[in-house]
């Protein structure tokens, strides 16, 4: 499993956490949100997904990956 930590702007509550983690789960990745640090640590299968797919899943929920 590969791991990436993405900086995500716009998350502020538990609903945001569930939206981001759920979006990642839907594409086959496991995301853990740190609201205080505004980051998402993602574990994923690099043979199936790349960082662009992770960013797209998060941005589709209305958050900015920087």
PDBQT receptor file of N, H, CA, C and O in Angstrom, charges set to zero:
ATOM      1  N   UNK A   1       0.841  -1.196   0.000  1.00  0.00    +0.000 N 
ATOM      2  CA  UNK A   1       0.000   0.000   0.000  1.00  0.00    +0.000 C 
ATOM      3  C   UNK A   1       0.879   1.250   0.000  1.00  0.00    +0.000 C 
ATOM      4  O   UNK A   1       1.868   1.341   0.727  1.00  0.00    +0.000 OA
ATOM      5  N   UNK A   2       0.492   2.195  -0.825  1.00  0.00    +0.000 N 
ATOM      6  H   UNK A   2      -0.312   2.121  -1.416  1.00  0.00    +0.000 HD
ATOM      7  CA  UNK A   2       1.172   3.481  -0.855  1.00  0.00    +0.000 C 
ATOM      8  C   UNK A   2       0.473   4.417   0.127  1.00  0.00    +0.000 C 
ATOM      9  O   UNK A   2      -0.676   4.191   0.507  1.00  0.00    +0.000 OA
ATOM     10  N   UNK A   3       1.182   5.469   0.532  1.00  0.00    +0.000 N 
ATOM     11  H   UNK A   3       2.116   5.653   0.224  1.00  0.00    +0.000 HD
ATOM     12  CA  UNK A   3       0.594   6.428   1.452  1.00  0.00    +0.000 C 
ATOM     13  C   UNK A   3       0.920   7.840   0.975  1.00  0.00    +0.000 C 
ATOM     14  O   UNK A   3       2.028   8.119   0.516  1.00  0.00    +0.000 OA
ATOM     15  N   UNK A   4      -0.063   8.716   1.093  1.00  0.00    +0.000 N 
ATOM     16  H   UNK A   4      -0.963   8.490   1.465  1.00  0.00    +0.000 HD
ATOM     17  CA  UNK A   4       0.127  10.123   0.722  1.00  0.00    +0.000 C 
ATOM     18  C   UNK A   4      -0.564  10.988   1.758  1.00  0.00    +0.000 C 
ATOM     19  O   UNK A   4      -1.607  10.617   2.295  1.00  0.00    +0.000 OA
ATOM     20  N   UNK A   5       0.024  12.149   2.037  1.00  0.00    +0.000 N 
ATOM     21  H   UNK A   5       0.872  12.451   1.601  1.00  0.00    +0.000 HD
ATOM     22  CA  UNK A   5      -0.616  13.124   2.902  1.00  0.00    +0.000 C 
ATOM     23  C   UNK A   5      -0.905  14.355   2.064  1.00  0.00    +0.000 C 
ATOM     24  O   UNK A   5      -0.004  14.981   1.505  1.00  0.00    +0.000 OA
ATOM     25  N   UNK A   6      -2.189  14.685   1.995  1.00  0.00    +0.000 N 
ATOM     26  H   UNK A   6      -2.921  14.177   2.449  1.00  0.00    +0.000 HD
ATOM     27  CA  UNK A   6      -2.637  15.806   1.167  1.00  0.00    +0.000 C 
ATOM     28  C   UNK A   6      -3.115  16.950   2.052  1.00  0.00    +0.000 C 
ATOM     29  O   UNK A   6      -3.790  16.721   3.055  1.00  0.00    +0.000 OA
ATOM     30  N   UNK A   7      -2.769  18.174   1.686  1.00  0.00    +0.000 N 
ATOM     31  H   UNK A   7      -2.220  18.360   0.871  1.00  0.00    +0.000 HD
ATOM     32  CA  UNK A   7      -3.258  19.358   2.387  1.00  0.00    +0.000 C 
ATOM     33  C   UNK A   7      -4.587  19.749   1.748  1.00  0.00    +0.000 C 
ATOM     34  O   UNK A   7      -4.670  19.955   0.537  1.00  0.00    +0.000 OA
ATOM     35  N   UNK A   8      -5.622  19.847   2.577  1.00  0.00    +0.000 N 
ATOM     36  H   UNK A   8      -5.555  19.680   3.560  1.00  0.00    +0.000 HD
ATOM     37  CA  UNK A   8      -6.969  20.104   2.061  1.00  0.00    +0.000 C 
ATOM     38  C   UNK A   8      -7.562  21.325   2.757  1.00  0.00    +0.000 C 
ATOM     39  O   UNK A   8      -7.633  21.379   3.984  1.00  0.00    +0.000 OA
ATOM     40  N   UNK A   9      -7.981  22.294   1.967  1.00  0.00    +0.000 N 
ATOM     41  H   UNK A   9      -7.924  22.249   0.969  1.00  0.00    +0.000 HD
ATOM     42  CA  UNK A   9      -8.610  23.505   2.494  1.00  0.00    +0.000 C 
ATOM     43  C   UNK A   9     -10.128  23.369   2.460  1.00  0.00    +0.000 C 
ATOM     44  O   UNK A   9     -10.682  22.740   1.559  1.00  0.00    +0.000 OA
ATOM     45  N   UNK A  10     -10.793  23.961   3.446  1.00  0.00    +0.000 N 
ATOM     46  H   UNK A  10     -10.343  24.472   4.178  1.00  0.00    +0.000 HD
ATOM     47  CA  UNK A  10     -12.247  24.019   3.447  1.00  0.00    +0.000 C 
ATOM     48  C   UNK A  10     -12.924  23.051   4.403  1.00  0.00    +0.000 C 
ATOM     49  O   UNK A  10     -14.143  23.098   4.563  1.00  0.00    +0.000 OA
ATOM     50  N   UNK A  11     -12.151  22.168   5.044  1.00  0.00    +0.000 N 
ATOM     51  H   UNK A  11     -11.161  22.130   4.913  1.00  0.00    +0.000 HD
ATOM     52  CA  UNK A  11     -12.751  21.228   6.004  1.00  0.00    +0.000 C 
ATOM     53  C   UNK A  11     -12.852  21.916   7.364  1.00  0.00    +0.000 C 
ATOM     54  O   UNK A  11     -11.893  22.529   7.832  1.00  0.00    +0.000 OA
ATOM     55  N   UNK A  12     -14.034  21.807   7.999  1.00  0.00    +0.000 N 
ATOM     56  H   UNK A  12     -14.813  21.309   7.620  1.00  0.00    +0.000 HD
ATOM     57  CA  UNK A  12     -14.190  22.497   9.279  1.00  0.00    +0.000 C 
ATOM     58  C   UNK A  12     -14.984  21.719  10.326  1.00  0.00    +0.000 C 
ATOM     59  O   UNK A  12     -15.060  22.155  11.475  1.00  0.00    +0.000 OA
ATOM     60  N   UNK A  13     -15.579  20.580   9.963  1.00  0.00    +0.000 N 
ATOM     61  H   UNK A  13     -15.518  20.226   9.030  1.00  0.00    +0.000 HD
ATOM     62  CA  UNK A  13     -16.442  19.885  10.915  1.00  0.00    +0.000 C 
ATOM     63  C   UNK A  13     -16.463  18.380  10.637  1.00  0.00    +0.000 C 
ATOM     64  O   UNK A  13     -15.833  17.908   9.691  1.00  0.00    +0.000 OA
ATOM     65  N   UNK A  14     -17.181  17.644  11.456  1.00  0.00    +0.000 N 
ATOM     66  H   UNK A  14     -17.693  18.027  12.225  1.00  0.00    +0.000 HD
ATOM     67  CA  UNK A  14     -17.257  16.195  11.284  1.00  0.00    +0.000 C 
ATOM     68  C   UNK A  14     -17.964  15.802   9.989  1.00  0.00    +0.000 C 
ATOM     69  O   UNK A  14     -17.672  14.750   9.421  1.00  0.00    +0.000 OA
ATOM     70  N   UNK A  15     -18.885  16.633   9.522  1.00  0.00    +0.000 N 
ATOM     71  H   UNK A  15     -19.123  17.487   9.984  1.00  0.00    +0.000 HD
ATOM     72  CA  UNK A  15     -19.523  16.351   8.231  1.00  0.00    +0.000 C 
ATOM     73  C   UNK A  15     -18.470  16.383   7.116  1.00  0.00    +0.000 C 
ATOM     74  O   UNK A  15     -18.492  15.556   6.204  1.00  0.00    +0.000 OA
ATOM     75  N   UNK A  16     -17.553  17.346   7.202  1.00  0.00    +0.000 N 
ATOM     76  H   UNK A  16     -17.534  18.018   7.942  1.00  0.00    +0.000 HD
ATOM     77  CA  UNK A  16     -16.469  17.432   6.221  1.00  0.00    +0.000 C 
ATOM     78  C   UNK A  16     -15.604  16.173   6.270  1.00  0.00    +0.000 C 
ATOM     79  O   UNK A  16     -15.230  15.624   5.233  1.00  0.00    +0.000 OA
ATOM     80  N   UNK A  17     -15.296  15.729   7.476  1.00  0.00    +0.000 N 
ATOM     81  H   UNK A  17     -15.599  16.175   8.318  1.00  0.00    +0.000 HD
ATOM     82  CA  UNK A  17     -14.487  14.520   7.652  1.00  0.00    +0.000 C 
ATOM     83  C   UNK A  17     -15.170  13.344   6.967  1.00  0.00    +0.000 C 
ATOM     84  O   UNK A  17     -14.536  12.613   6.205  1.00  0.00    +0.000 OA
ATOM     85  N   UNK A  18     -16.451  13.160   7.234  1.00  0.00    +0.000 N 
ATOM     86  H   UNK A  18     -16.966  13.753   7.852  1.00  0.00    +0.000 HD
ATOM     87  CA  UNK A  18     -17.191  12.034   6.657  1.00  0.00    +0.000 C 
ATOM     88  C   UNK A  18     -17.281  12.142   5.134  1.00  0.00    +0.000 C 
ATOM     89  O   UNK A  18     -17.203  11.129   4.439  1.00  0.00    +0.000 OA
ATOM     90  N   UNK A  19     -17.443  13.344   4.615  1.00  0.00    +0.000 N 
ATOM     91  H   UNK A  19     -17.506  14.167   5.179  1.00  0.00    +0.000 HD
ATOM     92  CA  UNK A  19     -17.508  13.537   3.162  1.00  0.00    +0.000 C 
ATOM     93  C   UNK A  19     -16.200  13.126   2.499  1.00  0.00    +0.000 C 
ATOM     94  O   UNK A  19     -16.204  12.399   1.505  1.00  0.00    +0.000 OA
ATOM     95  N   UNK A  20     -15.086  13.590   3.047  1.00  0.00    +0.000 N 
ATOM     96  H   UNK A  20     -15.082  14.181   3.854  1.00  0.00    +0.000 HD
ATOM     97  CA  UNK A  20     -13.774  13.309   2.452  1.00  0.00    +0.000 C 
ATOM     98  C   UNK A  20     -13.426  11.833   2.599  1.00  0.00    +0.000 C 
ATOM     99  O   UNK A  20     -13.016  11.192   1.631  1.00  0.00    +0.000 OA
ATOM    100  N   UNK A  21     -13.587  11.289   3.806  1.00  0.00    +0.000 N 
ATOM    101  H   UNK A  21     -13.920  11.809   4.592  1.00  0.00    +0.000 HD
ATOM    102  CA  UNK A  21     -13.250   9.881   4.031  1.00  0.00    +0.000 C 
ATOM    103  C   UNK A  21     -14.157   8.975   3.193  1.00  0.00    +0.000 C 
ATOM    104  O   UNK A  21     -13.699   7.963   2.663  1.00  0.00    +0.000 OA
ATOM    105  N   UNK A  22     -15.431   9.328   3.072  1.00  0.00    +0.000 N 
ATOM    106  H   UNK A  22     -15.804  10.150   3.502  1.00  0.00    +0.000 HD
ATOM    107  CA  UNK A  22     -16.365   8.533   2.275  1.00  0.00    +0.000 C 
ATOM    108  C   UNK A  22     -16.034   8.564   0.794  1.00  0.00    +0.000 C 
ATOM    109  O   UNK A  22     -16.124   7.544   0.112  1.00  0.00    +0.000 OA
ATOM    110  N   UNK A  23     -15.652   9.732   0.295  1.00  0.00    +0.000 N 
ATOM    111  H   UNK A  23     -15.579  10.561   0.849  1.00  0.00    +0.000 HD
ATOM    112  CA  UNK A  23     -15.291   9.858  -1.120  1.00  0.00    +0.000 C 
ATOM    113  C   UNK A  23     -14.077   8.997  -1.443  1.00  0.00    +0.000 C 
ATOM    114  O   UNK A  23     -14.022   8.356  -2.493  1.00  0.00    +0.000 OA
ATOM    115  N   UNK A  24     -13.106   8.984  -0.538  1.00  0.00    +0.000 N 
ATOM    116  H   UNK A  24     -13.150   9.504   0.315  1.00  0.00    +0.000 HD
ATOM    117  CA  UNK A  24     -11.910   8.166  -0.754  1.00  0.00    +0.000 C 
ATOM    118  C   UNK A  24     -12.247   6.684  -0.678  1.00  0.00    +0.000 C 
ATOM    119  O   UNK A  24     -11.733   5.883  -1.459  1.00  0.00    +0.000 OA
ATOM    120  N   UNK A  25     -13.107   6.322   0.262  1.00  0.00    +0.000 N 
ATOM    121  H   UNK A  25     -13.525   6.972   0.897  1.00  0.00    +0.000 HD
ATOM    122  CA  UNK A  25     -13.515   4.925   0.397  1.00  0.00    +0.000 C 
ATOM    123  C   UNK A  25     -14.220   4.446  -0.875  1.00  0.00    +0.000 C 
ATOM    124  O   UNK A  25     -14.054   3.299  -1.289  1.00  0.00    +0.000 OA
ATOM    125  N   UNK A  26     -15.006   5.332  -1.489  1.00  0.00    +0.000 N 
ATOM    126  H   UNK A  26     -15.141   6.264  -1.153  1.00  0.00    +0.000 HD
ATOM    127  CA  UNK A  26     -15.743   4.969  -2.709  1.00  0.00    +0.000 C 
ATOM    128  C   UNK A  26     -14.830   4.617  -3.869  1.00  0.00    +0.000 C 
ATOM    129  O   UNK A  26     -15.223   3.860  -4.757  1.00  0.00    +0.000 OA
ATOM    130  N   UNK A  27     -13.615   5.156  -3.875  1.00  0.00    +0.000 N 
ATOM    131  H   UNK A  27     -13.296   5.771  -3.154  1.00  0.00    +0.000 HD
ATOM    132  CA  UNK A  27     -12.686   4.829  -4.962  1.00  0.00    +0.000 C 
ATOM    133  C   UNK A  27     -11.672   3.759  -4.545  1.00  0.00    +0.000 C 
ATOM    134  O   UNK A  27     -10.778   3.418  -5.320  1.00  0.00    +0.000 OA
ATOM    135  N   UNK A  28     -11.806   3.232  -3.330  1.00  0.00    +0.000 N 
ATOM    136  H   UNK A  28     -12.532   3.509  -2.701  1.00  0.00    +0.000 HD
ATOM    137  CA  UNK A  28     -10.945   2.135  -2.900  1.00  0.00    +0.000 C 
ATOM    138  C   UNK A  28      -9.737   2.543  -2.086  1.00  0.00    +0.000 C 
ATOM    139  O   UNK A  28      -8.773   1.784  -1.987  1.00  0.00    +0.000 OA
ATOM    140  N   UNK A  29      -9.772   3.733  -1.500  1.00  0.00    +0.000 N 
ATOM    141  H   UNK A  29     -10.556   4.349  -1.581  1.00  0.00    +0.000 HD
ATOM    142  CA  UNK A  29      -8.673   4.210  -0.662  1.00  0.00    +0.000 C 
ATOM    143  C   UNK A  29      -9.182   4.400   0.760  1.00  0.00    +0.000 C 
ATOM    144  O   UNK A  29     -10.386   4.499   0.993  1.00  0.00    +0.000 OA
ATOM    145  N   UNK A  30      -8.240   4.450   1.716  1.00  0.00    +0.000 N 
ATOM    146  H   UNK A  30      -7.261   4.369   1.527  1.00  0.00    +0.000 HD
ATOM    147  CA  UNK A  30      -8.610   4.691   3.110  1.00  0.00    +0.000 C 
ATOM    148  C   UNK A  30      -8.015   6.024   3.535  1.00  0.00    +0.000 C 
ATOM    149  O   UNK A  30      -6.796   6.183   3.586  1.00  0.00    +0.000 OA
ATOM    150  N   UNK A  31      -8.882   6.978   3.839  1.00  0.00    +0.000 N 
ATOM    151  H   UNK A  31      -9.873   6.849   3.798  1.00  0.00    +0.000 HD
ATOM    152  CA  UNK A  31      -8.430   8.308   4.238  1.00  0.00    +0.000 C 
ATOM    153  C   UNK A  31      -8.668   8.562   5.702  1.00  0.00    +0.000 C 
ATOM    154  O   UNK A  31      -9.684   8.148   6.260  1.00  0.00    +0.000 OA
ATOM    155  N   UNK A  32      -7.707   9.259   6.339  1.00  0.00    +0.000 N 
ATOM    156  H   UNK A  32      -6.882   9.596   5.886  1.00  0.00    +0.000 HD
ATOM    157  CA  UNK A  32      -7.847   9.680   7.728  1.00  0.00    +0.000 C 
ATOM    158  C   UNK A  32      -7.636  11.190   7.773  1.00  0.00    +0.000 C 
ATOM    159  O   UNK A  32      -6.555  11.684   7.451  1.00  0.00    +0.000 OA
ATOM    160  N   UNK A  33      -8.672  11.916   8.173  1.00  0.00    +0.000 N 
ATOM    161  H   UNK A  33      -9.550  11.515   8.434  1.00  0.00    +0.000 HD
ATOM    162  CA  UNK A  33      -8.629  13.377   8.189  1.00  0.00    +0.000 C 
ATOM    163  C   UNK A  33      -8.109  13.872   9.532  1.00  0.00    +0.000 C 
ATOM    164  O   UNK A  33      -8.490  13.362  10.585  1.00  0.00    +0.000 OA
ATOM    165  N   UNK A  34      -7.230  14.879   9.479  1.00  0.00    +0.000 N 
ATOM    166  H   UNK A  34      -6.921  15.293   8.623  1.00  0.00    +0.000 HD
ATOM    167  CA  UNK A  34      -6.794  15.619  10.659  1.00  0.00    +0.000 C 
ATOM    168  C   UNK A  34      -7.295  17.043  10.472  1.00  0.00    +0.000 C 
ATOM    169  O   UNK A  34      -6.675  17.839   9.767  1.00  0.00    +0.000 OA
ATOM    170  N   UNK A  35      -8.430  17.363  11.112  1.00  0.00    +0.000 N 
ATOM    171  H   UNK A  35      -8.933  16.717  11.685  1.00  0.00    +0.000 HD
ATOM    172  CA  UNK A  35      -9.037  18.684  10.929  1.00  0.00    +0.000 C 
ATOM    173  C   UNK A  35      -8.115  19.805  11.369  1.00  0.00    +0.000 C 
ATOM    174  O   UNK A  35      -8.015  20.825  10.688  1.00  0.00    +0.000 OA
ATOM    175  N   UNK A  36      -7.434  19.631  12.509  1.00  0.00    +0.000 N 
ATOM    176  H   UNK A  36      -7.516  18.803  13.063  1.00  0.00    +0.000 HD
ATOM    177  CA  UNK A  36      -6.574  20.683  13.042  1.00  0.00    +0.000 C 
ATOM    178  C   UNK A  36      -5.439  21.012  12.083  1.00  0.00    +0.000 C 
ATOM    179  O   UNK A  36      -5.090  22.179  11.906  1.00  0.00    +0.000 OA
ATOM    180  N   UNK A  37      -4.864  19.992  11.468  1.00  0.00    +0.000 N 
ATOM    181  H   UNK A  37      -5.148  19.043  11.611  1.00  0.00    +0.000 HD
ATOM    182  CA  UNK A  37      -3.740  20.200  10.547  1.00  0.00    +0.000 C 
ATOM    183  C   UNK A  37      -4.199  20.454   9.116  1.00  0.00    +0.000 C 
ATOM    184  O   UNK A  37      -3.393  20.809   8.256  1.00  0.00    +0.000 OA
ATOM    185  N   UNK A  38      -5.510  20.271   8.857  1.00  0.00    +0.000 N 
ATOM    186  H   UNK A  38      -6.165  19.983   9.556  1.00  0.00    +0.000 HD
ATOM    187  CA  UNK A  38      -6.070  20.409   7.506  1.00  0.00    +0.000 C 
ATOM    188  C   UNK A  38      -5.383  19.469   6.521  1.00  0.00    +0.000 C 
ATOM    189  O   UNK A  38      -5.049  19.849   5.399  1.00  0.00    +0.000 OA
ATOM    190  N   UNK A  39      -5.182  18.231   6.972  1.00  0.00    +0.000 N 
ATOM    191  H   UNK A  39      -5.454  17.923   7.883  1.00  0.00    +0.000 HD
ATOM    192  CA  UNK A  39      -4.561  17.239   6.103  1.00  0.00    +0.000 C 
ATOM    193  C   UNK A  39      -5.405  15.971   6.056  1.00  0.00    +0.000 C 
ATOM    194  O   UNK A  39      -6.230  15.714   6.933  1.00  0.00    +0.000 OA
ATOM    195  N   UNK A  40      -5.171  15.191   5.006  1.00  0.00    +0.000 N 
ATOM    196  H   UNK A  40      -4.500  15.400   4.294  1.00  0.00    +0.000 HD
ATOM    197  CA  UNK A  40      -5.775  13.870   4.873  1.00  0.00    +0.000 C 
ATOM    198  C   UNK A  40      -4.638  12.909   4.556  1.00  0.00    +0.000 C 
ATOM    199  O   UNK A  40      -3.923  13.081   3.569  1.00  0.00    +0.000 OA
ATOM    200  N   UNK A  41      -4.481  11.896   5.402  1.00  0.00    +0.000 N 
ATOM    201  H   UNK A  41      -5.062  11.756   6.204  1.00  0.00    +0.000 HD
ATOM    202  CA  UNK A  41      -3.504  10.846   5.136  1.00  0.00    +0.000 C 
ATOM    203  C   UNK A  41      -4.252   9.710   4.461  1.00  0.00    +0.000 C 
ATOM    204  O   UNK A  41      -5.246   9.209   4.985  1.00  0.00    +0.000 OA
ATOM    205  N   UNK A  42      -3.766   9.309   3.294  1.00  0.00    +0.000 N 
ATOM    206  H   UNK A  42      -2.958   9.717   2.868  1.00  0.00    +0.000 HD
ATOM    207  CA  UNK A  42      -4.475   8.333   2.475  1.00  0.00    +0.000 C 
ATOM    208  C   UNK A  42      -3.591   7.115   2.220  1.00  0.00    +0.000 C 
ATOM    209  O   UNK A  42      -2.433   7.237   1.820  1.00  0.00    +0.000 OA
ATOM    210  N   UNK A  43      -4.169   5.939   2.461  1.00  0.00    +0.000 N 
ATOM    211  H   UNK A  43      -5.110   5.840   2.786  1.00  0.00    +0.000 HD
ATOM    212  CA  UNK A  43      -3.523   4.683   2.088  1.00  0.00    +0.000 C 
ATOM    213  C   UNK A  43      -4.278   4.150   0.871  1.00  0.00    +0.000 C 
ATOM    214  O   UNK A  43      -5.507   4.082   0.863  1.00  0.00    +0.000 OA
ATOM    215  N   UNK A  44      -3.510   3.773  -0.159  1.00  0.00    +0.000 N 
ATOM    216  H   UNK A  44      -2.512   3.828  -0.152  1.00  0.00    +0.000 HD
ATOM    217  CA  UNK A  44      -4.153   3.329  -1.402  1.00  0.00    +0.000 C 
ATOM    218  C   UNK A  44      -3.247   2.360  -2.146  1.00  0.00    +0.000 C 
ATOM    219  O   UNK A  44      -2.043   2.290  -1.901  1.00  0.00    +0.000 OA
ATOM    220  N   UNK A  45      -3.851   1.621  -3.053  1.00  0.00    +0.000 N 
ATOM    221  H   UNK A  45      -4.830   1.678  -3.253  1.00  0.00    +0.000 HD
ATOM    222  CA  UNK A  45      -3.135   0.673  -3.894  1.00  0.00    +0.000 C 
ATOM    223  C   UNK A  45      -2.625   1.436  -5.122  1.00  0.00    +0.000 C 
ATOM    224  O   UNK A  45      -3.406   1.822  -5.991  1.00  0.00    +0.000 OA
ATOM    225  N   UNK A  46      -1.315   1.647  -5.182  1.00  0.00    +0.000 N 
ATOM    226  H   UNK A  46      -0.680   1.333  -4.476  1.00  0.00    +0.000 HD
ATOM    227  CA  UNK A  46      -0.735   2.455  -6.251  1.00  0.00    +0.000 C 
ATOM    228  C   UNK A  46      -0.889   1.810  -7.630  1.00  0.00    +0.000 C 
ATOM    229  O   UNK A  46      -0.729   2.487  -8.645  1.00  0.00    +0.000 OA
ATOM    230  N   UNK A  47      -1.193   0.524  -7.679  1.00  0.00    +0.000 N 
ATOM    231  H   UNK A  47      -1.323  -0.027  -6.854  1.00  0.00    +0.000 HD
ATOM    232  CA  UNK A  47      -1.399  -0.116  -8.978  1.00  0.00    +0.000 C 
ATOM    233  C   UNK A  47      -2.799   0.174  -9.517  1.00  0.00    +0.000 C 
ATOM    234  O   UNK A  47      -3.069  -0.058 -10.696  1.00  0.00    +0.000 OA
ATOM    235  N   UNK A  48      -3.690   0.679  -8.662  1.00  0.00    +0.000 N 
ATOM    236  H   UNK A  48      -3.471   0.867  -7.705  1.00  0.00    +0.000 HD
ATOM    237  CA  UNK A  48      -5.063   0.978  -9.078  1.00  0.00    +0.000 C 
ATOM    238  C   UNK A  48      -5.381   2.469  -9.074  1.00  0.00    +0.000 C 
ATOM    239  O   UNK A  48      -6.217   2.926  -9.854  1.00  0.00    +0.000 OA
ATOM    240  N   UNK A  49      -4.720   3.233  -8.201  1.00  0.00    +0.000 N 
ATOM    241  H   UNK A  49      -4.041   2.862  -7.568  1.00  0.00    +0.000 HD
ATOM    242  CA  UNK A  49      -5.011   4.660  -8.036  1.00  0.00    +0.000 C 
ATOM    243  C   UNK A  49      -3.714   5.455  -8.051  1.00  0.00    +0.000 C 
ATOM    244  O   UNK A  49      -2.643   4.931  -7.745  1.00  0.00    +0.000 OA
ATOM    245  N   UNK A  50      -3.831   6.744  -8.415  1.00  0.00    +0.000 N 
ATOM    246  H   UNK A  50      -4.701   7.170  -8.663  1.00  0.00    +0.000 HD
ATOM    247  CA  UNK A  50      -2.695   7.639  -8.280  1.00  0.00    +0.000 C 
ATOM    248  C   UNK A  50      -3.151   8.873  -7.497  1.00  0.00    +0.000 C 
ATOM    249  O   UNK A  50      -4.331   9.013  -7.175  1.00  0.00    +0.000 OA
ATOM    250  N   UNK A  51      -2.198   9.768  -7.196  1.00  0.00    +0.000 N 
ATOM    251  H   UNK A  51      -1.240   9.654  -7.459  1.00  0.00    +0.000 HD
ATOM    252  CA  UNK A  51      -2.560  10.934  -6.388  1.00  0.00    +0.000 C 
ATOM    253  C   UNK A  51      -3.589  11.817  -7.087  1.00  0.00    +0.000 C 
ATOM    254  O   UNK A  51      -4.396  12.465  -6.421  1.00  0.00    +0.000 OA
ATOM    255  N   UNK A  52      -3.573  11.851  -8.397  1.00  0.00    +0.000 N 
ATOM    256  H   UNK A  52      -2.917  11.325  -8.938  1.00  0.00    +0.000 HD
ATOM    257  CA  UNK A  52      -4.558  12.656  -9.128  1.00  0.00    +0.000 C 
ATOM    258  C   UNK A  52      -5.969  12.148  -8.854  1.00  0.00    +0.000 C 
ATOM    259  O   UNK A  52      -6.892  12.947  -8.696  1.00  0.00    +0.000 OA
ATOM    260  N   UNK A  53      -6.147  10.824  -8.797  1.00  0.00    +0.000 N 
ATOM    261  H   UNK A  53      -5.397  10.175  -8.925  1.00  0.00    +0.000 HD
ATOM    262  CA  UNK A  53      -7.468  10.246  -8.511  1.00  0.00    +0.000 C 
ATOM    263  C   UNK A  53      -7.906  10.597  -7.089  1.00  0.00    +0.000 C 
ATOM    264  O   UNK A  53      -9.084  10.863  -6.848  1.00  0.00    +0.000 OA
ATOM    265  N   UNK A  54      -6.963  10.598  -6.152  1.00  0.00    +0.000 N 
ATOM    266  H   UNK A  54      -6.006  10.381  -6.348  1.00  0.00    +0.000 HD
ATOM    267  CA  UNK A  54      -7.275  10.957  -4.767  1.00  0.00    +0.000 C 
ATOM    268  C   UNK A  54      -7.721  12.414  -4.699  1.00  0.00    +0.000 C 
ATOM    269  O   UNK A  54      -8.732  12.732  -4.073  1.00  0.00    +0.000 OA
ATOM    270  N   UNK A  55      -6.961  13.296  -5.346  1.00  0.00    +0.000 N 
ATOM    271  H   UNK A  55      -6.140  13.037  -5.855  1.00  0.00    +0.000 HD
ATOM    272  CA  UNK A  55      -7.296  14.725  -5.352  1.00  0.00    +0.000 C 
ATOM    273  C   UNK A  55      -8.659  14.962  -5.990  1.00  0.00    +0.000 C 
ATOM    274  O   UNK A  55      -9.459  15.747  -5.480  1.00  0.00    +0.000 OA
ATOM    275  N   UNK A  56      -8.925  14.284  -7.104  1.00  0.00    +0.000 N 
ATOM    276  H   UNK A  56      -8.276  13.646  -7.518  1.00  0.00    +0.000 HD
ATOM    277  CA  UNK A  56     -10.209  14.462  -7.790  1.00  0.00    +0.000 C 
ATOM    278  C   UNK A  56     -11.372  14.042  -6.904  1.00  0.00    +0.000 C 
ATOM    279  O   UNK A  56     -12.402  14.716  -6.871  1.00  0.00    +0.000 OA
ATOM    280  N   UNK A  57     -11.216  12.925  -6.178  1.00  0.00    +0.000 N 
ATOM    281  H   UNK A  57     -10.379  12.377  -6.204  1.00  0.00    +0.000 HD
ATOM    282  CA  UNK A  57     -12.293  12.446  -5.295  1.00  0.00    +0.000 C 
ATOM    283  C   UNK A  57     -12.596  13.476  -4.213  1.00  0.00    +0.000 C 
ATOM    284  O   UNK A  57     -13.759  13.717  -3.890  1.00  0.00    +0.000 OA
ATOM    285  N   UNK A  58     -11.554  14.081  -3.655  1.00  0.00    +0.000 N 
ATOM    286  H   UNK A  58     -10.609  13.885  -3.917  1.00  0.00    +0.000 HD
ATOM    287  CA  UNK A  58     -11.736  15.091  -2.599  1.00  0.00    +0.000 C 
ATOM    288  C   UNK A  58     -12.315  16.375  -3.187  1.00  0.00    +0.000 C 
ATOM    289  O   UNK A  58     -13.238  16.961  -2.622  1.00  0.00    +0.000 OA
ATOM    290  N   UNK A  59     -11.774  16.806  -4.316  1.00  0.00    +0.000 N 
ATOM    291  H   UNK A  59     -11.024  16.330  -4.775  1.00  0.00    +0.000 HD
ATOM    292  CA  UNK A  59     -12.253  18.054  -4.923  1.00  0.00    +0.000 C 
ATOM    293  C   UNK A  59     -13.695  17.919  -5.404  1.00  0.00    +0.000 C 
ATOM    294  O   UNK A  59     -14.423  18.912  -5.427  1.00  0.00    +0.000 OA
ATOM    295  N   UNK A  60     -14.125  16.722  -5.789  1.00  0.00    +0.000 N 
ATOM    296  H   UNK A  60     -13.533  15.916  -5.771  1.00  0.00    +0.000 HD
ATOM    297  CA  UNK A  60     -15.514  16.503  -6.193  1.00  0.00    +0.000 C 
ATOM    298  C   UNK A  60     -16.483  16.748  -5.026  1.00  0.00    +0.000 C 
ATOM    299  O   UNK A  60     -17.671  16.982  -5.245  1.00  0.00    +0.000 OA
ATOM    300  N   UNK A  61     -15.979  16.693  -3.806  1.00  0.00    +0.000 N 
ATOM    301  H   UNK A  61     -15.014  16.502  -3.628  1.00  0.00    +0.000 HD
ATOM    302  CA  UNK A  61     -16.802  16.951  -2.615  1.00  0.00    +0.000 C 
ATOM    303  C   UNK A  61     -16.836  18.447  -2.276  1.00  0.00    +0.000 C 
ATOM    304  O   UNK A  61     -17.525  18.860  -1.344  1.00  0.00    +0.000 OA
ATOM    305  N   UNK A  62     -16.088  19.253  -3.036  1.00  0.00    +0.000 N 
ATOM    306  H   UNK A  62     -15.527  18.917  -3.793  1.00  0.00    +0.000 HD
ATOM    307  CA  UNK A  62     -16.122  20.716  -2.838  1.00  0.00    +0.000 C 
ATOM    308  C   UNK A  62     -14.976  21.269  -2.024  1.00  0.00    +0.000 C 
ATOM    309  O   UNK A  62     -15.035  22.417  -1.583  1.00  0.00    +0.000 OA
ATOM    310  N   UNK A  63     -13.929  20.479  -1.811  1.00  0.00    +0.000 N 
ATOM    311  H   UNK A  63     -13.882  19.547  -2.169  1.00  0.00    +0.000 HD
ATOM    312  CA  UNK A  63     -12.768  20.936  -1.038  1.00  0.00    +0.000 C 
ATOM    313  C   UNK A  63     -11.595  21.173  -1.973  1.00  0.00    +0.000 C 
ATOM    314  O   UNK A  63     -11.545  20.604  -3.064  1.00  0.00    +0.000 OA
ATOM    315  N   UNK A  64     -10.655  22.006  -1.555  1.00  0.00    +0.000 N 
ATOM    316  H   UNK A  64     -10.697  22.467  -0.669  1.00  0.00    +0.000 HD
ATOM    317  CA  UNK A  64      -9.489  22.311  -2.374  1.00  0.00    +0.000 C 
ATOM    318  C   UNK A  64      -8.277  21.563  -1.856  1.00  0.00    +0.000 C 
ATOM    319  O   UNK A  64      -7.910  21.686  -0.688  1.00  0.00    +0.000 OA
ATOM    320  N   UNK A  65      -7.653  20.781  -2.739  1.00  0.00    +0.000 N 
ATOM    321  H   UNK A  65      -7.951  20.681  -3.689  1.00  0.00    +0.000 HD
ATOM    322  CA  UNK A  65      -6.402  20.109  -2.397  1.00  0.00    +0.000 C 
ATOM    323  C   UNK A  65      -5.270  21.026  -2.865  1.00  0.00    +0.000 C 
ATOM    324  O   UNK A  65      -5.172  21.353  -4.048  1.00  0.00    +0.000 OA
ATOM    325  N   UNK A  66      -4.426  21.432  -1.930  1.00  0.00    +0.000 N 
ATOM    326  H   UNK A  66      -4.505  21.166  -0.969  1.00  0.00    +0.000 HD
ATOM    327  CA  UNK A  66      -3.346  22.379  -2.265  1.00  0.00    +0.000 C 
ATOM    328  C   UNK A  66      -1.984  21.733  -2.151  1.00  0.00    +0.000 C 
ATOM    329  O   UNK A  66      -0.969  22.386  -2.397  1.00  0.00    +0.000 OA
TER     330      UNK A  66
